[in-house]
Amino acid sequence: MALRRENELTHKNYHLWKKQRLLVLRRDCYTCHYCGNPGANEVDHVIPRVSGGGDELSNLVASCRLCNLKKGKKEQAVFLGSQST
């Protein structure tokens, strides 16, 4: 039997993530945390998972696709600092 990769989503985890994602989008009124534009449809980790960030509500924010792609795996402070120049 093949071992499951650690980051592979299981059926249960997928449904938990969908629920968490919807909670964040509703909490943030579907408004991008980074640019303030309405219509955010993605959720971003403030502290990226690769840097030890988790899926807690306090580490998740609504984000538009453009900002989420620009931020990538950067820490929020680094990303926002690069936006001010």
Buried (B, 14 or more C-beta within 10 A) or exposed (E): EEEEEEEEEEEEEEEEEEEBBEEBBEEBEBBBBBEEEEEBEBBBBBBBEEEEBEBEEEBBBBBBEEBBEBBEEBBBEEBEEEEEE
